Structures are given as structure tokens and as C-alpha cells.
Amino acid sequence: MPTAEEMLSTDSVVALGAVLRKVEPGLRFAALTAVPGKLAGTSFSERGLLVRDALLADLPAGYAPVEQAIRAALTQPEFTGWMIWPVTEAVAVRATSGTEGPQFEAGLELLAALTPRLTAEFAVRTFLAADLDRTLAVVTGWTKDPDEHVRRLASEGTRPRLPWAKQVRAILARPGVTRPVLEALRRDDSPYVRRSVANHLNDVSRSDPALAVEIAAGWLADPAPTTAQLVRHALRSLIKAGDPAALALLGFEPPGQLSVDGPTLSVADVAVGESLEFSFNARNDGAGEVRLAIDYVVHHVKANGSLAPKVFKLTTRTLAPGEAVTLGKRHSFKPISTRRYYPGEHALELQINGRPFGRATFTLTTERPRKPNLRDLNRGRSSGRGPG
């Protein structure tokens, strides 16, 4: 994941100021000019707020001056990239400050104009929180826009659980409220748009699994050539959770006559930073063909010593009567920002068509000291120091 400096850097803030002074020569943009000196040690969200608030301080009161400046900036090709993020947030604040006026719809249309330069999906949330139905009336119109970025904005901006974004309680309380947007875009020509639709329906599945399966079933009953792939991606969380309705919809029936041997682990202990290999055998003992969704579950040790399961996708297989298959996987315990590892006895379990098969335990230990390699030894010699 990029760092805050890589996304909203000092250079991008300076460039934003240059663009705005170029198109609005009568404004000094003093607050924005001071922002680069405040960025050290700040997170991305903090940087966004600093720039947004500086813009609101520098531009005259009301919505019209914001629209005038941003529309003018859109004529400049250098007005693009991460500098757009805080600009969209400033637009949202001014446009929703008085929801009774025409600036509400005007602000949304300005977001549609900005989104091809980066994205405006996060700023849409401010409009949704201010007036859900009024916003959706505009957003639904975006589904017919000739620009794929605007069509994607309709789906992505209204996602119930958009990553990095604030949640909109009204959407979570009404899981089907965005369904018209999804129905309008599910056959979209752009893979970029269809992937957003799949992610959106996956968000719906976390709040209302039955509704997500119902929507997906309707799409599969009247499919486009791309529908099956879209539905598989949309129902991925339900498949990992072993949801029977989602599994059945995708053809994964309960594996009643499946024999599984394993999992067999390559080692009994593994250190943080290393990988664990495992393998298993599966055989179809039934009289008919069986389609398998094969996942595996790592039961991680938590800080309090209890275990927390995390499901990982492995593969899908179709086995003829009497057919057997041997499969394996290497699972990495390389440190990542979204998970903290704790030493202790972990477990690995197979999950096939939503049902558990086999379980093997292993011990996760702390990260082993890295052994010096040839480059390290040469670096030590060149600096007059030994390898130690």
C-alpha cells in the first residue's frame, strides 16, 4: 500500500496551489500555501483534511466560488492525481451545507466531472449521509453516462462498506436501496465497472446474505456472457463463510461422499516471516460428478490466547465418480499491515463446500534472525567492519 507521502505528497499540494492560482489569479490561497509545512508525520486522512480545510478557508463563502474555481481548474491537464481527493471533499462540504438549494445536485455533477481525474467515491458519502434519496436520484442517472469512470462512481460511491470510507447508516439500514444502481450496471461493457458491481453486491451480502443471493440468482436466470464471473466474485465472502444458499446457487452441493486425507503439514513449527506448506488428497466416492469449492482456514492465535479463524481461497475442482486429486499450498506468514501475528499453537483446517475437513496443528514462533548473505558480508568488508 502506498505511503501517505506517496499519495498526497508535498509536491502534489504545491502543484494544486499552482493550478488554482493560475485559474483564480485574484486569490492568494494563503492557507493552502501553508499546508506543505504541516504535512510531516501526518497520515493520509490527516493530509486530506488539512488540504480540504485550507481550500475552504481560501475560497469565498458559498458553493458558487468553489464550483467556479474547480471548473476552471478542470481545463488544466495538470489538475489530476491525488490532489483531487481533498478537492472533492471540499466540494461535498460546500454543496451539502444547505441541502434545500440547487447546489446539492450541482455538487454531485461536479464530482462526476472530477472522478475521471482520480475518483470522487469518498466524497459521494457526504451527499448520501445528508440526503440519501436525493443523492440516489442523481447517482442512478450516472449509470447511463458514456464515461466508465462516472458509471463506476455510481456503484463504488454507494457501496455499503466502501474501504477507507465513512459508513452511511441509511444505506446499511436499507440493504436493497442501491439495487437499481446494480441492476443498471450488471451488464456494463467495462470490466472496471462490473468489478465494482461485484464488490458492491459482496458488501450487501455482509449485511443481508439472503438478499445478495436473491439478486445473484436473478442475474444468473437472465445472464450476460460476463454474469457468471461477476456473481462468483460477488458471492466470494458467502462462499468463504460456507453459506448454503450461495454455495448451492453456484453448484456446490454438500459433498456427502467425499473422502479427504489431510491436511499434512510440511513442518511442525514455522516462524513469522516464513511459509508453511500443506497438502491433502480428496476422492469422490459417489456415483455422480461433484463440484468442489476448496478453501482452507488458518486459526490464528489472538493476543488473549484464543483462536480466530481466517478463511483463504484455494481452488475449485470438479471430480468424476471415483476420481481423486492431490492438492497443496504454501501459506505465507510474512508480516503485513492488516494482521498481527502472535506466537503459539495455531491450526490449519480444510473447508470444502462450506464444510470442515481435517485439522492439523502447528506452532508459530517469533521471527528468526536473518542470516547475513554475501551482499551483507561484502558491505561489511567495504566499510572496514566485520559481518557481526
C-alpha positions as a LaTeX table, in Angstrom:
\begin{tabular}{lrrr}
\hline
Residue & $x$ (\AA) & $y$ (\AA) & $z$ (\AA) \\
\hline
Met1 & 0.00 & 0.00 & 0.00 \\
Pro2 & 1.42 & 3.44 & $-0.89$ \\
Thr3 & 2.52 & 5.72 & 1.93 \\
Ala4 & 0.78 & 8.99 & 2.77 \\
Glu5 & 3.67 & 10.90 & 1.19 \\
Glu6 & 3.44 & 8.85 & $-1.99$ \\
Met7 & $-0.28$ & 9.57 & $-2.32$ \\
Leu8 & $-0.81$ & 13.13 & $-1.12$ \\
Ser9 & 2.73 & 14.46 & $-1.23$ \\
Thr10 & 4.15 & 17.90 & $-0.60$ \\
Asp11 & 4.73 & 18.23 & $-4.34$ \\
Ser12 & 1.10 & 17.42 & $-5.14$ \\
Val13 & $-0.14$ & 20.07 & $-2.68$ \\
Val14 & 2.23 & 22.65 & $-4.18$ \\
Ala15 & 1.04 & 21.67 & $-7.67$ \\
Leu16 & $-2.59$ & 22.07 & $-6.61$ \\
Gly17 & $-1.85$ & 25.57 & $-5.37$ \\
Ala18 & $-0.14$ & 26.44 & $-8.64$ \\
Val19 & $-3.15$ & 25.29 & $-10.66$ \\
Leu20 & $-5.63$ & 27.22 & $-8.55$ \\
Arg21 & $-3.59$ & 30.43 & $-8.58$ \\
Lys22 & $-3.33$ & 30.10 & $-12.36$ \\
Val23 & $-7.11$ & 29.88 & $-12.86$ \\
Glu24 & $-8.03$ & 32.21 & $-9.98$ \\
Pro25 & $-5.31$ & 34.91 & $-10.09$ \\
Gly26 & $-7.32$ & 37.18 & $-7.81$ \\
Leu27 & $-7.00$ & 34.76 & $-4.85$ \\
Arg28 & $-3.81$ & 34.29 & $-2.80$ \\
Phe29 & $-4.56$ & 30.79 & $-1.44$ \\
Ala30 & $-2.53$ & 31.62 & 1.66 \\
Ala31 & $-3.91$ & 28.74 & 3.76 \\
Leu32 & $-3.14$ & 26.21 & 1.03 \\
Thr33 & 0.37 & 27.58 & 0.63 \\
Ala34 & 1.00 & 26.92 & 4.33 \\
Val35 & $-0.11$ & 23.27 & 4.18 \\
Pro36 & 3.18 & 21.69 & 2.96 \\
Gly37 & 4.90 & 22.87 & 6.13 \\
Lys38 & 2.34 & 20.97 & 8.22 \\
Leu39 & 2.48 & 17.57 & 6.48 \\
Ala40 & 5.43 & 15.93 & 8.24 \\
Gly41 & 4.32 & 12.96 & 10.33 \\
Thr42 & 0.68 & 13.11 & 9.24 \\
Ser43 & $-1.45$ & 10.27 & 7.91 \\
Phe44 & $-3.14$ & 10.33 & 4.54 \\
Ser45 & $-6.53$ & 11.18 & 6.04 \\
Glu46 & $-4.98$ & 13.98 & 8.10 \\
Arg47 & $-3.34$ & 15.38 & 4.97 \\
Gly48 & $-6.64$ & 15.28 & 3.14 \\
Leu49 & $-8.36$ & 17.23 & 5.90 \\
Leu50 & $-5.57$ & 19.83 & 6.01 \\
Val51 & $-5.87$ & 20.46 & 2.28 \\
Arg52 & $-9.67$ & 20.41 & 2.31 \\
Asp53 & $-9.89$ & 22.88 & 5.16 \\
Ala54 & $-7.29$ & 25.16 & 3.56 \\
Leu55 & $-9.31$ & 25.24 & 0.35 \\
Leu56 & $-12.47$ & 26.10 & 2.27 \\
Ala57 & $-10.61$ & 28.86 & 4.10 \\
Asp58 & $-9.13$ & 30.32 & 0.91 \\
Leu59 & $-12.25$ & 30.27 & $-1.29$ \\
Pro60 & $-15.03$ & 32.83 & $-0.74$ \\
Ala61 & $-18.10$ & 31.65 & 1.18 \\
Gly62 & $-20.84$ & 29.71 & $-0.54$ \\
Tyr63 & $-20.91$ & 26.98 & $-3.14$ \\
Ala64 & $-20.63$ & 29.08 & $-6.32$ \\
Pro65 & $-16.98$ & 30.21 & $-5.77$ \\
Val66 & $-15.95$ & 26.57 & $-5.25$ \\
Glu67 & $-17.61$ & 25.45 & $-8.47$ \\
Gln68 & $-16.14$ & 28.37 & $-10.40$ \\
Ala69 & $-12.59$ & 27.59 & $-9.24$ \\
Ile70 & $-12.82$ & 23.82 & $-9.75$ \\
Arg71 & $-14.49$ & 24.06 & $-13.17$ \\
Ala72 & $-11.69$ & 26.39 & $-14.22$ \\
Ala73 & $-9.07$ & 24.03 & $-12.84$ \\
Leu74 & $-10.59$ & 21.16 & $-14.86$ \\
Thr75 & $-9.42$ & 22.94 & $-18.01$ \\
Gln76 & $-5.83$ & 22.30 & $-16.91$ \\
Pro77 & $-4.37$ & 18.83 & $-17.66$ \\
Glu78 & $-2.06$ & 19.00 & $-14.63$ \\
Phe79 & $-5.11$ & 19.12 & $-12.36$ \\
Thr80 & $-5.13$ & 15.38 & $-11.72$ \\
Gly81 & $-3.98$ & 12.60 & $-9.40$ \\
Trp82 & $-4.10$ & 12.54 & $-5.61$ \\
Met83 & $-4.60$ & 16.29 & $-5.34$ \\
Ile84 & $-8.18$ & 15.63 & $-6.49$ \\
Trp85 & $-9.15$ & 13.77 & $-3.31$ \\
Pro86 & $-9.30$ & 16.76 & $-0.92$ \\
Val87 & $-10.83$ & 18.88 & $-3.68$ \\
Thr88 & $-13.81$ & 16.52 & $-3.91$ \\
Glu89 & $-14.19$ & 16.68 & $-0.14$ \\
Ala90 & $-14.25$ & 20.49 & $-0.23$ \\
Val91 & $-16.93$ & 20.37 & $-2.94$ \\
Ala92 & $-19.02$ & 18.00 & $-0.80$ \\
Val93 & $-18.83$ & 20.21 & 2.28 \\
Arg94 & $-19.95$ & 23.35 & 0.45 \\
Ala95 & $-22.61$ & 21.64 & $-1.68$ \\
Thr96 & $-24.31$ & 19.98 & 1.32 \\
Ser97 & $-24.14$ & 22.98 & 3.63 \\
Gly98 & $-27.64$ & 23.94 & 2.53 \\
Thr99 & $-29.47$ & 20.92 & 1.12 \\
Glu100 & $-32.53$ & 22.97 & 0.16 \\
Gly101 & $-30.74$ & 24.74 & $-2.71$ \\
Pro102 & $-29.74$ & 23.67 & $-6.23$ \\
Gln103 & $-26.09$ & 23.45 & $-5.18$ \\
Phe104 & $-26.77$ & 19.91 & $-3.91$ \\
Glu105 & $-27.28$ & 18.46 & $-7.39$ \\
Ala106 & $-24.68$ & 20.82 & $-8.83$ \\
Gly107 & $-22.11$ & 19.49 & $-6.36$ \\
Leu108 & $-22.85$ & 15.91 & $-7.35$ \\
Glu109 & $-22.42$ & 16.73 & $-11.02$ \\
Leu110 & $-19.12$ & 18.42 & $-10.21$ \\
Leu111 & $-17.99$ & 15.18 & $-8.55$ \\
Ala112 & $-18.91$ & 13.34 & $-11.75$ \\
Ala113 & $-16.68$ & 15.74 & $-13.67$ \\
Leu114 & $-13.82$ & 15.24 & $-11.18$ \\
Thr115 & $-13.92$ & 11.46 & $-10.89$ \\
Pro116 & $-12.02$ & 10.72 & $-14.16$ \\
Arg117 & $-9.06$ & 12.66 & $-12.72$ \\
Leu118 & $-8.78$ & 10.23 & $-9.76$ \\
Thr119 & $-12.04$ & 9.29 & $-8.04$ \\
Ala120 & $-14.84$ & 11.01 & $-6.15$ \\
Glu121 & $-16.24$ & 7.88 & $-4.48$ \\
Phe122 & $-15.42$ & 9.03 & $-0.96$ \\
Ala123 & $-16.93$ & 12.49 & $-1.29$ \\
Val124 & $-20.22$ & 10.97 & $-2.50$ \\
Arg125 & $-20.65$ & 9.62 & 1.03 \\
Thr126 & $-21.18$ & 13.15 & 2.37 \\
Phe127 & $-24.13$ & 13.61 & 0.00 \\
Leu128 & $-25.56$ & 10.18 & 0.84 \\
Ala129 & $-25.43$ & 10.97 & 4.56 \\
Ala130 & $-27.09$ & 14.35 & 4.00 \\
Asp131 & $-29.97$ & 13.11 & 1.82 \\
Leu132 & $-29.87$ & 9.51 & 0.65 \\
Asp133 & $-32.83$ & 9.51 & $-1.72$ \\
Arg134 & $-31.97$ & 12.84 & $-3.31$ \\
Thr135 & $-28.42$ & 11.64 & $-3.92$ \\
Leu136 & $-29.53$ & 8.31 & $-5.38$ \\
Ala137 & $-31.79$ & 10.11 & $-7.83$ \\
Val138 & $-28.70$ & 11.75 & $-9.33$ \\
Val139 & $-26.45$ & 8.71 & $-8.97$ \\
Thr140 & $-28.89$ & 6.46 & $-10.84$ \\
Gly141 & $-28.59$ & 8.81 & $-13.80$ \\
Trp142 & $-24.82$ & 8.26 & $-13.79$ \\
Thr143 & $-25.37$ & 4.61 & $-14.75$ \\
Lys144 & $-26.10$ & 5.80 & $-18.31$ \\
Asp145 & $-23.11$ & 8.12 & $-18.58$ \\
Pro146 & $-20.79$ & 7.45 & $-21.55$ \\
Asp147 & $-17.72$ & 7.68 & $-19.27$ \\
Glu148 & $-16.93$ & 4.41 & $-17.49$ \\
His149 & $-15.43$ & 6.34 & $-14.57$ \\
Val150 & $-18.74$ & 8.04 & $-13.91$ \\
Arg151 & $-20.67$ & 4.77 & $-14.23$ \\
Arg152 & $-18.27$ & 3.15 & $-11.78$ \\
Leu153 & $-18.74$ & 6.12 & $-9.43$ \\
Ala154 & $-22.44$ & 5.25 & $-9.27$ \\
Ser155 & $-21.65$ & 1.77 & $-7.95$ \\
Glu156 & $-18.47$ & 2.40 & $-5.98$ \\
Gly157 & $-19.60$ & 5.57 & $-4.25$ \\
Thr158 & $-22.77$ & 3.92 & $-2.95$ \\
Arg159 & $-21.14$ & 0.71 & $-1.68$ \\
Pro160 & $-22.44$ & $-0.14$ & 1.79 \\
Arg161 & $-18.95$ & $-0.89$ & 3.13 \\
Leu162 & $-16.57$ & 1.03 & 0.90 \\
Pro163 & $-13.00$ & 0.56 & 2.21 \\
Trp164 & $-11.36$ & 3.68 & 3.71 \\
Ala165 & $-14.70$ & 5.49 & 3.59 \\
Lys166 & $-17.14$ & 6.52 & 6.27 \\
Gln167 & $-20.19$ & 4.30 & 6.56 \\
Val168 & $-23.59$ & 5.68 & 5.62 \\
Arg169 & $-26.04$ & 4.43 & 8.21 \\
Ala170 & $-29.05$ & 4.95 & 5.94 \\
Ile171 & $-27.63$ & 2.54 & 3.36 \\
Leu172 & $-26.81$ & $-0.07$ & 5.99 \\
Ala173 & $-30.35$ & 0.25 & 7.35 \\
Arg174 & $-31.86$ & $-0.27$ & 3.87 \\
Pro175 & $-29.77$ & $-3.03$ & 2.21 \\
Gly176 & $-31.79$ & $-3.04$ & $-1.02$ \\
Val177 & $-31.83$ & 0.70 & $-1.58$ \\
Thr178 & $-28.95$ & 0.65 & $-4.09$ \\
Arg179 & $-30.30$ & $-2.32$ & $-6.06$ \\
Pro180 & $-31.45$ & $-0.16$ & $-9.03$ \\
Val181 & $-27.86$ & 1.01 & $-9.49$ \\
Leu182 & $-26.58$ & $-2.57$ & $-9.57$ \\
Glu183 & $-29.32$ & $-3.74$ & $-11.92$ \\
Ala184 & $-28.47$ & $-0.94$ & $-14.33$ \\
Leu185 & $-24.74$ & $-1.75$ & $-14.35$ \\
Arg186 & $-24.51$ & $-5.54$ & $-14.06$ \\
Arg187 & $-24.22$ & $-5.94$ & $-17.84$ \\
Asp188 & $-21.86$ & $-2.99$ & $-18.30$ \\
Asp189 & $-19.31$ & $-3.32$ & $-21.10$ \\
Ser190 & $-16.48$ & $-2.20$ & $-18.82$ \\
Pro191 & $-14.76$ & $-4.78$ & $-16.57$ \\
Tyr192 & $-13.81$ & $-1.81$ & $-14.35$ \\
Val193 & $-17.49$ & $-1.10$ & $-13.74$ \\
Arg194 & $-18.55$ & $-4.74$ & $-13.38$ \\
Arg195 & $-15.89$ & $-5.37$ & $-10.75$ \\
Ser196 & $-17.31$ & $-2.50$ & $-8.70$ \\
Val197 & $-20.79$ & $-4.03$ & $-9.06$ \\
Ala198 & $-19.45$ & $-7.36$ & $-7.77$ \\
Asn199 & $-17.73$ & $-5.67$ & $-4.82$ \\
His200 & $-20.91$ & $-3.73$ & $-4.07$ \\
Leu201 & $-23.03$ & $-6.89$ & $-4.00$ \\
Asn202 & $-20.38$ & $-8.54$ & $-1.82$ \\
Asp203 & $-20.86$ & $-5.63$ & 0.61 \\
Val204 & $-24.62$ & $-6.26$ & 0.56 \\
Ser205 & $-24.00$ & $-9.94$ & 1.36 \\
Arg206 & $-22.32$ & $-8.98$ & 4.63 \\
Ser207 & $-25.47$ & $-7.24$ & 5.86 \\
Asp208 & $-28.19$ & $-9.28$ & 4.14 \\
Pro209 & $-26.95$ & $-12.63$ & 2.75 \\
Ala210 & $-30.41$ & $-13.70$ & 1.59 \\
Leu211 & $-30.89$ & $-10.51$ & $-0.43$ \\
Ala212 & $-27.47$ & $-10.88$ & $-2.09$ \\
Val213 & $-28.25$ & $-14.47$ & $-3.10$ \\
Glu214 & $-31.67$ & $-13.41$ & $-4.38$ \\
Ile215 & $-30.15$ & $-10.68$ & $-6.54$ \\
Ala216 & $-27.43$ & $-13.01$ & $-7.84$ \\
Ala217 & $-29.98$ & $-15.72$ & $-8.64$ \\
Gly218 & $-31.99$ & $-13.26$ & $-10.70$ \\
Trp219 & $-28.89$ & $-12.30$ & $-12.66$ \\
Leu220 & $-27.97$ & $-15.92$ & $-13.34$ \\
Ala221 & $-31.52$ & $-16.59$ & $-14.56$ \\
Asp222 & $-31.09$ & $-13.86$ & $-17.19$ \\
Pro223 & $-27.34$ & $-13.80$ & $-17.76$ \\
Ala224 & $-24.95$ & $-11.89$ & $-19.96$ \\
Pro225 & $-21.73$ & $-13.65$ & $-21.03$ \\
Thr226 & $-19.96$ & $-11.95$ & $-18.09$ \\
Thr227 & $-22.58$ & $-12.69$ & $-15.42$ \\
Ala228 & $-21.20$ & $-15.96$ & $-14.05$ \\
Gln229 & $-17.79$ & $-14.44$ & $-13.33$ \\
Leu230 & $-19.38$ & $-11.36$ & $-11.76$ \\
Val231 & $-21.59$ & $-13.47$ & $-9.47$ \\
Arg232 & $-18.70$ & $-15.66$ & $-8.36$ \\
His233 & $-16.77$ & $-12.58$ & $-7.30$ \\
Ala234 & $-19.83$ & $-11.01$ & $-5.67$ \\
Leu235 & $-20.57$ & $-14.07$ & $-3.53$ \\
Arg236 & $-16.98$ & $-14.76$ & $-2.50$ \\
Ser237 & $-17.49$ & $-13.79$ & 1.15 \\
Leu238 & $-20.57$ & $-16.00$ & 1.43 \\
Ile239 & $-18.68$ & $-18.89$ & $-0.16$ \\
Lys240 & $-15.84$ & $-18.48$ & 2.33 \\
Ala241 & $-18.42$ & $-18.33$ & 5.13 \\
Gly242 & $-19.95$ & $-21.60$ & 3.93 \\
Asp243 & $-23.36$ & $-20.07$ & 3.21 \\
Pro244 & $-25.50$ & $-22.98$ & 1.94 \\
Ala245 & $-27.70$ & $-20.87$ & $-0.36$ \\
Ala246 & $-24.74$ & $-19.17$ & $-2.04$ \\
Leu247 & $-22.91$ & $-22.49$ & $-2.43$ \\
Ala248 & $-25.98$ & $-24.17$ & $-3.95$ \\
Leu249 & $-26.54$ & $-21.26$ & $-6.35$ \\
Leu250 & $-23.01$ & $-21.75$ & $-7.73$ \\
Gly251 & $-23.42$ & $-25.51$ & $-7.97$ \\
Phe252 & $-21.51$ & $-26.55$ & $-4.85$ \\
Glu253 & $-23.75$ & $-29.11$ & $-3.19$ \\
Pro254 & $-22.94$ & $-30.76$ & 0.18 \\
Pro255 & $-20.07$ & $-33.22$ & $-0.53$ \\
Gly256 & $-21.74$ & $-36.21$ & 1.09 \\
Gln257 & $-19.48$ & $-38.92$ & $-0.35$ \\
Leu258 & $-16.15$ & $-37.16$ & $-0.42$ \\
Ser259 & $-13.13$ & $-38.75$ & 1.24 \\
Val260 & $-10.39$ & $-36.37$ & 2.39 \\
Asp261 & $-6.95$ & $-37.34$ & 3.68 \\
Gly262 & $-5.12$ & $-34.45$ & 5.29 \\
Pro263 & $-4.08$ & $-31.74$ & 5.59 \\
Thr264 & $-0.48$ & $-32.85$ & 6.01 \\
Leu265 & 1.92 & $-30.09$ & 7.07 \\
Ser266 & 5.50 & $-29.79$ & 5.88 \\
Val267 & 6.81 & $-28.77$ & 9.32 \\
Ala268 & 5.61 & $-28.75$ & 12.91 \\
Asp269 & 6.69 & $-25.18$ & 13.55 \\
Val270 & 7.12 & $-22.07$ & 11.42 \\
Ala271 & 8.47 & $-18.64$ & 12.25 \\
Val272 & 6.90 & $-15.31$ & 11.42 \\
Gly273 & 8.31 & $-14.33$ & 8.03 \\
Glu274 & 8.41 & $-17.92$ & 6.77 \\
Ser275 & 5.89 & $-20.08$ & 4.90 \\
Leu276 & 4.01 & $-23.24$ & 5.77 \\
Glu277 & 3.36 & $-25.87$ & 3.10 \\
Phe278 & 0.49 & $-28.33$ & 3.32 \\
Ser279 & $-1.09$ & $-30.96$ & 1.07 \\
Phe280 & $-4.14$ & $-33.22$ & 1.07 \\
Asn281 & $-5.93$ & $-35.83$ & $-1.01$ \\
Ala282 & $-9.62$ & $-35.79$ & $-1.96$ \\
Arg283 & $-11.59$ & $-38.57$ & $-3.63$ \\
Asn284 & $-15.15$ & $-38.66$ & $-4.93$ \\
Asp285 & $-16.70$ & $-41.90$ & $-3.66$ \\
Gly286 & $-20.15$ & $-41.04$ & $-5.01$ \\
Ala287 & $-21.91$ & $-42.23$ & $-8.15$ \\
Gly288 & $-22.18$ & $-38.76$ & $-9.66$ \\
Glu289 & $-19.93$ & $-35.85$ & $-10.53$ \\
Val290 & $-19.20$ & $-33.44$ & $-7.67$ \\
Arg291 & $-18.16$ & $-29.80$ & $-7.91$ \\
Leu292 & $-15.95$ & $-28.56$ & $-5.09$ \\
Ala293 & $-15.16$ & $-25.11$ & $-3.70$ \\
Ile294 & $-11.98$ & $-25.77$ & $-1.74$ \\
Asp295 & $-10.78$ & $-23.28$ & 0.86 \\
Tyr296 & $-8.60$ & $-23.56$ & 3.92 \\
Val297 & $-8.85$ & $-21.99$ & 7.33 \\
Val298 & $-5.95$ & $-20.77$ & 9.45 \\
His299 & $-6.88$ & $-20.49$ & 13.13 \\
His300 & $-4.65$ & $-17.67$ & 14.34 \\
Val301 & $-3.71$ & $-17.15$ & 17.97 \\
Lys302 & $-5.01$ & $-13.82$ & 19.29 \\
Ala303 & $-3.39$ & $-11.63$ & 21.94 \\
Asn304 & $-5.52$ & $-13.27$ & 24.66 \\
Gly305 & $-4.54$ & $-16.79$ & 23.58 \\
Ser306 & $-7.84$ & $-17.70$ & 21.92 \\
Leu307 & $-8.08$ & $-18.76$ & 18.25 \\
Ala308 & $-9.60$ & $-16.68$ & 15.45 \\
Pro309 & $-10.34$ & $-18.35$ & 12.09 \\
Lys310 & $-9.45$ & $-16.73$ & 8.76 \\
Val311 & $-10.64$ & $-18.38$ & 5.53 \\
Phe312 & $-8.38$ & $-18.35$ & 2.46 \\
Lys313 & $-9.38$ & $-19.26$ & $-1.09$ \\
Leu314 & $-7.60$ & $-22.28$ & $-2.57$ \\
Thr315 & $-9.29$ & $-23.58$ & $-5.74$ \\
Thr316 & $-12.33$ & $-25.17$ & $-7.34$ \\
Arg317 & $-12.41$ & $-28.69$ & $-8.76$ \\
Thr318 & $-14.90$ & $-31.00$ & $-10.42$ \\
Leu319 & $-14.35$ & $-34.69$ & $-9.66$ \\
Ala320 & $-15.89$ & $-37.53$ & $-11.66$ \\
Pro321 & $-17.11$ & $-40.64$ & $-9.78$ \\
Gly322 & $-14.08$ & $-42.38$ & $-8.30$ \\
Glu323 & $-11.70$ & $-39.58$ & $-9.27$ \\
Ala324 & $-9.05$ & $-38.43$ & $-6.78$ \\
Val325 & $-6.87$ & $-35.35$ & $-6.65$ \\
Thr326 & $-3.85$ & $-34.28$ & $-4.61$ \\
Leu327 & $-3.54$ & $-30.58$ & $-3.90$ \\
Gly328 & $-1.22$ & $-28.37$ & $-1.91$ \\
Lys329 & $-0.49$ & $-24.81$ & $-0.97$ \\
Arg330 & 2.21 & $-22.65$ & 0.57 \\
His331 & 0.85 & $-20.18$ & 3.12 \\
Ser332 & 3.00 & $-17.18$ & 3.98 \\
Phe333 & 3.37 & $-15.73$ & 7.46 \\
Lys334 & 5.21 & $-12.68$ & 6.16 \\
Pro335 & 4.28 & $-9.67$ & 8.34 \\
Ile336 & 1.58 & $-7.48$ & 6.80 \\
Ser337 & $-0.01$ & $-4.26$ & 8.00 \\
Thr338 & $-3.52$ & $-5.75$ & 8.32 \\
Arg339 & $-2.65$ & $-8.65$ & 10.61 \\
Arg340 & $-0.54$ & $-9.07$ & 13.71 \\
Tyr341 & 0.88 & $-12.50$ & 14.45 \\
Tyr342 & 1.18 & $-13.93$ & 17.96 \\
Pro343 & 3.31 & $-16.98$ & 18.79 \\
Gly344 & 1.63 & $-20.18$ & 19.93 \\
Glu345 & $-0.21$ & $-23.23$ & 18.68 \\
His346 & $-2.17$ & $-22.48$ & 15.52 \\
Ala347 & $-4.31$ & $-24.81$ & 13.43 \\
Leu348 & $-4.99$ & $-25.35$ & 9.74 \\
Glu349 & $-8.26$ & $-26.83$ & 8.54 \\
Leu350 & $-9.74$ & $-27.58$ & 5.13 \\
Gln351 & $-13.15$ & $-26.25$ & 4.13 \\
Ile352 & $-14.86$ & $-27.88$ & 1.15 \\
Asn353 & $-18.28$ & $-26.69$ & 0.01 \\
Gly354 & $-18.64$ & $-24.94$ & 3.32 \\
Arg355 & $-17.88$ & $-28.00$ & 5.47 \\
Pro356 & $-14.75$ & $-28.63$ & 7.58 \\
Phe357 & $-12.42$ & $-31.50$ & 6.69 \\
Gly358 & $-9.34$ & $-32.44$ & 8.69 \\
Arg359 & $-7.35$ & $-30.30$ & 11.08 \\
Ala360 & $-3.63$ & $-30.10$ & 11.81 \\
Thr361 & $-1.85$ & $-28.02$ & 14.41 \\
Phe362 & 1.48 & $-26.21$ & 14.18 \\
Thr363 & 3.44 & $-23.78$ & 16.31 \\
Leu364 & 4.10 & $-20.25$ & 15.13 \\
Thr365 & 7.26 & $-18.79$ & 16.62 \\
Thr366 & 8.73 & $-15.30$ & 16.60 \\
Glu367 & 10.64 & $-14.08$ & 13.58 \\
Arg368 & 14.01 & $-15.75$ & 13.22 \\
Pro369 & 17.11 & $-13.54$ & 12.98 \\
Arg370 & 18.08 & $-13.09$ & 9.34 \\
Lys371 & 21.36 & $-14.73$ & 8.37 \\
Pro372 & 23.81 & $-12.39$ & 6.62 \\
Asn373 & 24.09 & $-13.06$ & 2.89 \\
Leu374 & 27.00 & $-12.41$ & 0.55 \\
Arg375 & 25.91 & $-8.83$ & $-0.10$ \\
Asp376 & 25.87 & $-8.13$ & 3.65 \\
Leu377 & 29.37 & $-9.60$ & 4.06 \\
Asn378 & 30.74 & $-7.55$ & 1.17 \\
Arg379 & 29.11 & $-4.38$ & 2.53 \\
Gly380 & 30.76 & $-5.04$ & 5.90 \\
Arg381 & 34.17 & $-5.54$ & 4.33 \\
Ser382 & 33.92 & $-2.41$ & 2.19 \\
Ser383 & 33.16 & $-0.32$ & 5.24 \\
Gly384 & 36.01 & $-1.78$ & 7.27 \\
Arg385 & 33.61 & $-3.64$ & 9.59 \\
Gly386 & 33.16 & $-7.32$ & 10.11 \\
Pro387 & 29.86 & $-9.11$ & 9.48 \\
Gly388 & 28.87 & $-9.05$ & 13.12 \\
\hline
\end{tabular}
